[in-house]
Amino acid sequence: MGVMYVRALMAQAGVASTEMSPGEDYWGIDAIGLLRHGSVFIQIKAGRARRNADGSYSVAVTPEWCEKWSRQTTPIYLVYVSLARRADDAVVTHLVRSTTWHAHAYWARVNDAQPGTVRVPVQNRLTLDTFLDWEAELRSGYQRRTA
């Protein structure tokens, strides 16, 4: 559900994406976002976790992922998709003329993450504008390397 939620949001923003095939999780990522000036890697987790006292979500990350992420110069983002709170609540509601996702997502850059838990702040809500921010971050990284 999390991957489909993120890809649907990316499609709405006009951002092409591709999902890694099962068994091809070589880089500890689930999807690649194809922005205008380059690509970003995305690890996606979904769940019904409660927020921490500071409003963030905690997401467990493995030592293997962290080691793979640390070798990348491409930005890697961890996206946590918070699904409808109760297990008996529908995550997606299909009405006659619309479909509604009962979810929201947040992100954190994880190239330098340490094994254990990553805190994903609620200030980093994944919205259509997020992809513009990622594009700007990607471009600024390229400018630093060529300057």
CORBEL-V274295 format. One record per pair of residues at least 24 apart in sequence whose C-alpha atoms are under 8 Angstrom apart, sorted by sequence separation. I is the first residue (numbers start at 0). J is the second residue. D is the distance in Angstrom with one decimal. If there is no record, write none. Layout:
I&J&D ; I&J&D
This chain:
80&104&4.2 ; 79&104&5.4 ; 80&105&6.6 ; 78&104&6.5 ; 79&105&5.4 ; 2&29&7.4 ; 78&105&5.6 ; 79&106&6.2 ; 2&30&7.7 ; 78&106&4.3 ; 77&106&5.5 ; 78&107&6.7 ; 76&106&6.4 ; 77&107&5.3 ; 76&107&5.5 ; 77&108&6.2 ; 76&108&4.4 ; 77&109&6.3 ; 40&73&7.0 ; 42&75&7.4 ; 44&77&7.6 ; 46&79&7.7 ; 48&81&7.1 ; 75&108&5.7 ; 76&109&5.7 ; 39&73&6.0 ; 40&74&6.3 ; 41&75&5.6 ; 42&76&6.2 ; 43&77&5.9 ; 44&78&6.3 ; 45&79&5.5 ; 46&80&6.5 ; 47&81&5.7 ; 74&108&7.0 ; 75&109&5.7 ; 76&110&7.7 ; 38&73&7.2 ; 39&74&5.3 ; 40&75&4.6 ; 41&76&4.9 ; 42&77&4.8 ; 43&78&4.8 ; 44&79&4.9 ; 45&80&4.4 ; 46&81&5.5 ; 47&82&5.3 ; 74&109&8.0 ; 75&110&5.7 ; 27&63&7.7 ; 39&75&6.0 ; 40&76&6.3 ; 41&77&5.8 ; 42&78&6.2 ; 43&79&6.0 ; 44&80&6.2 ; 45&81&5.9 ; 46&82&5.7 ; 47&83&6.7 ; 48&84&7.8 ; 74&110&6.6 ; 27&64&4.9 ; 39&76&7.6 ; 41&78&7.0 ; 43&80&7.4 ; 45&82&6.7 ; 47&84&5.4 ; 26&64&7.1 ; 47&85&7.5 ; 72&110&8.0 ; 71&110&7.0 ; 27&67&6.6 ; 70&110&7.9 ; 79&119&7.3 ; 2&43&6.2 ; 26&67&5.6 ; 27&68&7.1 ; 68&109&7.1 ; 69&110&5.1 ; 78&119&8.0 ; 1&43&6.3 ; 2&44&7.9 ; 26&68&6.9 ; 68&110&4.9 ; 69&111&5.6 ; 1&44&6.2 ; 68&111&7.2 ; 69&112&7.6 ; 1&45&5.0 ; 65&109&7.8 ; 68&112&7.9 ; 0&45&7.2 ; 65&110&7.4 ; 65&111&7.3 ; 65&112&5.9 ; 78&125&7.9 ; 65&113&6.1 ; 65&114&6.1 ; 62&113&7.4 ; 62&114&4.7 ; 60&113&8.0 ; 61&114&5.4 ; 62&115&7.5 ; 60&114&5.7 ; 61&115&6.4 ; 59&114&7.9 ; 60&115&5.4 ; 59&115&5.6 ; 60&116&5.7 ; 59&116&4.4 ; 60&117&6.8 ; 58&116&5.4 ; 59&117&6.3 ; 57&116&6.0 ; 58&117&5.3 ; 57&117&5.7 ; 58&118&6.4 ; 57&118&4.7 ; 58&119&7.3 ; 56&118&5.6 ; 57&119&6.3 ; 55&118&5.9 ; 56&119&5.1 ; 74&137&7.0 ; 55&119&5.3 ; 56&120&6.5 ; 73&137&7.9 ; 55&120&4.3 ; 56&121&7.5 ; 54&120&6.7 ; 55&121&5.4 ; 54&121&6.2 ; 4&80&7.8 ; 1&79&7.8 ; 1&80&5.6 ; 39&133&8.0 ; 4&100&7.8 ; 34&130&7.8 ; 37&134&8.0 ; 36&134&7.1 ; 39&137&7.9 ; 35&134&7.5 ; 34&134&6.5 ; 37&137&7.3 ; 36&137&7.6 ; 36&138&6.9 ; 12&127&5.3 ; 11&127&7.5 ; 12&128&8.0 ; 14&130&7.7 ; 8&126&7.5 ; 9&127&7.3 ; 12&130&7.6 ; 8&127&6.9 ; 9&130&7.8
